[in-house]
Amino acid sequence: MQRIGDAPRTRRLLIGLAVALSALFLLLPLIAIFAQAFTEGIDVFWNNLSDEYTLAAIGLTLLVTALTIPVNLVFGVFLAWLVTRFEFPGRRLLQTLIDIPFAVSPVVAGLIYLLLYGSSGWVGSWLDGYDIQLMFAWPGIVLVTIFVTCPFVARELIPLMQAQGSREEEAAVTLGASGWTIFRRVTLPNIKWALLYGVILTNARAVGEFGAVSVVSGSIRGETNTLPLHVELLYQDYNTVGAFTAAALLALIALFTLAAKAGLEWRATRREQFR
Amino acid sequence: MSMIATLTGTASKRVLPGFGLSLGITLLFVSLVLLLPMTSLVGQLAGLSLAEYWAIITEERVVASYMITIGAAAVAAIVNALFGLLMAWVLVRYEFPGKRLLDALMDLPFALPTAVAGITLATMYSSSGFMGKLLAPLGFEIAYTWVGIALAMAFTSIPFVVRTVQPVLEDLPQEIDEAALTLGASDALAFRRVILPHLWPALVTGTGLAFVRSLGEFGAVIFIAGNMPYETEITALMIFVKLQEYDYVGASAIASVVLAVSLALLLALNLWQGRFIRRLHGGKG
């Protein structure tokens, strides 16, 4: 079978170009992060990592991520169940609305939360009366992170659940299963890998969000400084090695995300072949 | 056909449990997390007269930032259209060692935090950095110029075109190639006249998404931009600067422009895509 672009010369040229450009624009920056982090040796790397403020930043980032993931997981599953299992007016609109966080600039996302929950906003001033401050504190960081990452789980689940249809669940209903049993025993086994990937994407973005978080954080060292903000702070302090040490940690999470995606895709194609 | 669809549709509504619960939770979440914060922007702007609003959003320095942002985002999107098309083609059509690794690498810009990308590119392309030293003798300055902004925007939006074109290319039947080539078309002609029209909707969608993302990009850009007023200051930074000066009204006015443009572009892309799909399916679907 003859195909377009199969001539050996075209093939070699295109593959060569693709590999060279990817190496220059993707691989090289990735290598540069780790090279910069280790320029002054492994001891300095460990020193930078065990710095009091770096550890505090890691702790805050973990807290924010740990609170964001369950919220968006529950929301994503309910939304996917709603739009793939039922027909109702406004279904399309709901699917469009959920994409808003992808279109909104991170700075604008931070701004709208600051306006609402800041001390001059109507919710913020009301909370102020009870001495609750959300902005320039960790709850604000959690709120904007939930906003920025809320589409990921639903976006992974909706196409899959749409393709699978609801026949299996309907069969379970006729056999007398309750809603929770249907979800746990029928739906969940079918969607667990997509769900896991949605969580991994949520995690990657939650850990790395910068623009929205920097608007609402106030960047107080050791208090409201997340890991990406800490990277910026060190970089502005001309502590390049320190900045890249924190950056290397974030890059490791990114590499884990890529590996997880490749692994799950490999699993999916292998299962198709055995079917 | 449509009657059966309606029947099964209403049947599933009755049969499966959880409609009320999932509708309630979803609407509560969408209202609280997505819509309520957006209303605060409207509230903030309601105090402004139209003339005041116009004055803020057309201030000279702000207009300069629009030009820089739009120009750099357009360049980034076009570069990504070409690069994405090449990558999608190579990853779908050819087999070679390291292909899976290359495929995985395409998602790096989405997985890597934007601030990390920002400081890395700024360090690499500054005059003391590895790439900067290489390019300086040739007369290319990238960091702290307009080119650096476009570079950072292009980096963060690489996956859009690759990942939208790839599945479409995978679904093209082999017979298309064969038909074109047996009729005597050259590779280039067959690609342009036979393959490209099929990829067009995906290519435009991917490029459009890359453009929208670049318009709002902040973390990756500010480190390499230099942030000189009138020259290398992007609109997202203008909003950020106004916020740090506690000028919430000014920040909101500029943000409303950015928000309106991004949402309008997203809506236009959706509508255009929908029309294209309808045309492909002969007016149905």
Chai-1 contact restraints between the chains, C-beta under 6 A:
chainA,res_idxA,chainB,res_idxB,connection_type,confidence,min_distance_angstrom,max_distance_angstrom,comment,restraint_id
A,M1,B,Q174,contact,1.0,0.0,6.0,A-B,restraint_1
A,Q2,B,E178,contact,1.0,0.0,6.0,A-B,restraint_2
A,Q2,B,L181,contact,1.0,0.0,6.0,A-B,restraint_3
A,R3,B,D177,contact,1.0,0.0,6.0,A-B,restraint_4
A,I4,B,D177,contact,1.0,0.0,6.0,A-B,restraint_5
A,I4,B,D187,contact,1.0,0.0,6.0,A-B,restraint_6
A,I4,B,A190,contact,1.0,0.0,6.0,A-B,restraint_7
A,I4,B,F191,contact,1.0,0.0,6.0,A-B,restraint_8
A,G5,B,D187,contact,1.0,0.0,6.0,A-B,restraint_9
A,R11,B,Y94,contact,1.0,0.0,6.0,A-B,restraint_10
A,L14,B,V90,contact,1.0,0.0,6.0,A-B,restraint_11
A,I15,B,V90,contact,1.0,0.0,6.0,A-B,restraint_12
A,I15,B,Y94,contact,1.0,0.0,6.0,A-B,restraint_13
A,I15,B,F96,contact,1.0,0.0,6.0,A-B,restraint_14
A,A18,B,L86,contact,1.0,0.0,6.0,A-B,restraint_15
A,A18,B,M87,contact,1.0,0.0,6.0,A-B,restraint_16
A,A18,B,V90,contact,1.0,0.0,6.0,A-B,restraint_17
A,S22,B,L102,contact,1.0,0.0,6.0,A-B,restraint_18
A,S22,B,L105,contact,1.0,0.0,6.0,A-B,restraint_19
A,L26,B,L105,contact,1.0,0.0,6.0,A-B,restraint_20
A,L26,B,L108,contact,1.0,0.0,6.0,A-B,restraint_21
A,P29,B,T120,contact,1.0,0.0,6.0,A-B,restraint_22
A,A32,B,T120,contact,1.0,0.0,6.0,A-B,restraint_23
A,A32,B,M124,contact,1.0,0.0,6.0,A-B,restraint_24
A,I33,B,T120,contact,1.0,0.0,6.0,A-B,restraint_25
A,F75,B,F29,contact,1.0,0.0,6.0,A-B,restraint_26
A,F78,B,S22,contact,1.0,0.0,6.0,A-B,restraint_27
A,F78,B,I25,contact,1.0,0.0,6.0,A-B,restraint_28
A,F78,B,T26,contact,1.0,0.0,6.0,A-B,restraint_29
A,L79,B,T26,contact,1.0,0.0,6.0,A-B,restraint_30
A,W81,B,S22,contact,1.0,0.0,6.0,A-B,restraint_31
A,L82,B,S22,contact,1.0,0.0,6.0,A-B,restraint_32
A,L82,B,L23,contact,1.0,0.0,6.0,A-B,restraint_33
A,L82,B,T26,contact,1.0,0.0,6.0,A-B,restraint_34
A,R85,B,L16,contact,1.0,0.0,6.0,A-B,restraint_35
A,F86,B,K13,contact,1.0,0.0,6.0,A-B,restraint_36
A,F86,B,F19,contact,1.0,0.0,6.0,A-B,restraint_37
A,E87,B,G9,contact,1.0,0.0,6.0,A-B,restraint_38
A,L97,B,V30,contact,1.0,0.0,6.0,A-B,restraint_39
A,I100,B,L34,contact,1.0,0.0,6.0,A-B,restraint_40
A,A103,B,V212,contact,1.0,0.0,6.0,A-B,restraint_41
A,A103,B,S262,contact,1.0,0.0,6.0,A-B,restraint_42
A,A103,B,L263,contact,1.0,0.0,6.0,A-B,restraint_43
A,A103,B,L266,contact,1.0,0.0,6.0,A-B,restraint_44
A,S105,B,G216,contact,1.0,0.0,6.0,A-B,restraint_45
A,S105,B,A236,contact,1.0,0.0,6.0,A-B,restraint_46
A,S105,B,V258,contact,1.0,0.0,6.0,A-B,restraint_47
A,P106,B,F218,contact,1.0,0.0,6.0,A-B,restraint_48
A,V107,B,F218,contact,1.0,0.0,6.0,A-B,restraint_49
A,V107,B,A236,contact,1.0,0.0,6.0,A-B,restraint_50
A,V107,B,I239,contact,1.0,0.0,6.0,A-B,restraint_51
A,V107,B,F240,contact,1.0,0.0,6.0,A-B,restraint_52
A,V108,B,A255,contact,1.0,0.0,6.0,A-B,restraint_53
A,V108,B,V258,contact,1.0,0.0,6.0,A-B,restraint_54
A,V108,B,L259,contact,1.0,0.0,6.0,A-B,restraint_55
A,L111,B,A251,contact,1.0,0.0,6.0,A-B,restraint_56
A,L111,B,A255,contact,1.0,0.0,6.0,A-B,restraint_57
A,I112,B,P37,contact,1.0,0.0,6.0,A-B,restraint_58
A,I112,B,M38,contact,1.0,0.0,6.0,A-B,restraint_59
A,I112,B,S40,contact,1.0,0.0,6.0,A-B,restraint_60
A,I112,B,L41,contact,1.0,0.0,6.0,A-B,restraint_61
A,Y113,B,P37,contact,1.0,0.0,6.0,A-B,restraint_62
A,L115,B,S40,contact,1.0,0.0,6.0,A-B,restraint_63
A,L115,B,Q44,contact,1.0,0.0,6.0,A-B,restraint_64
A,L116,B,P37,contact,1.0,0.0,6.0,A-B,restraint_65
A,L116,B,S40,contact,1.0,0.0,6.0,A-B,restraint_66
A,G121,B,S40,contact,1.0,0.0,6.0,A-B,restraint_67
A,F147,B,V33,contact,1.0,0.0,6.0,A-B,restraint_68
A,S166,B,S12,contact,1.0,0.0,6.0,A-B,restraint_69
A,E169,B,L16,contact,1.0,0.0,6.0,A-B,restraint_70
A,E170,B,V15,contact,1.0,0.0,6.0,A-B,restraint_71
A,V173,B,V15,contact,1.0,0.0,6.0,A-B,restraint_72
A,G179,B,P17,contact,1.0,0.0,6.0,A-B,restraint_73
A,G179,B,G18,contact,1.0,0.0,6.0,A-B,restraint_74
A,A204,B,A111,contact,1.0,0.0,6.0,A-B,restraint_75
A,G208,B,P113,contact,1.0,0.0,6.0,A-B,restraint_76
A,F210,B,T114,contact,1.0,0.0,6.0,A-B,restraint_77
A,F210,B,A115,contact,1.0,0.0,6.0,A-B,restraint_78
A,F210,B,G219,contact,1.0,0.0,6.0,A-B,restraint_79
A,G211,B,F218,contact,1.0,0.0,6.0,A-B,restraint_80
A,G211,B,G219,contact,1.0,0.0,6.0,A-B,restraint_81
A,P228,B,P113,contact,1.0,0.0,6.0,A-B,restraint_82
A,P228,B,A115,contact,1.0,0.0,6.0,A-B,restraint_83
A,V231,B,A115,contact,1.0,0.0,6.0,A-B,restraint_84
A,E232,B,A115,contact,1.0,0.0,6.0,A-B,restraint_85
A,Y235,B,I119,contact,1.0,0.0,6.0,A-B,restraint_86
A,A243,B,I119,contact,1.0,0.0,6.0,A-B,restraint_87
A,A247,B,V116,contact,1.0,0.0,6.0,A-B,restraint_88
A,L250,B,P113,contact,1.0,0.0,6.0,A-B,restraint_89
A,L250,B,V116,contact,1.0,0.0,6.0,A-B,restraint_90
A,A254,B,A111,contact,1.0,0.0,6.0,A-B,restraint_91
A,A254,B,L112,contact,1.0,0.0,6.0,A-B,restraint_92
A,T257,B,A111,contact,1.0,0.0,6.0,A-B,restraint_93
A,L258,B,A104,contact,1.0,0.0,6.0,A-B,restraint_94
A,L258,B,D107,contact,1.0,0.0,6.0,A-B,restraint_95
A,L258,B,A111,contact,1.0,0.0,6.0,A-B,restraint_96
A,A262,B,A104,contact,1.0,0.0,6.0,A-B,restraint_97
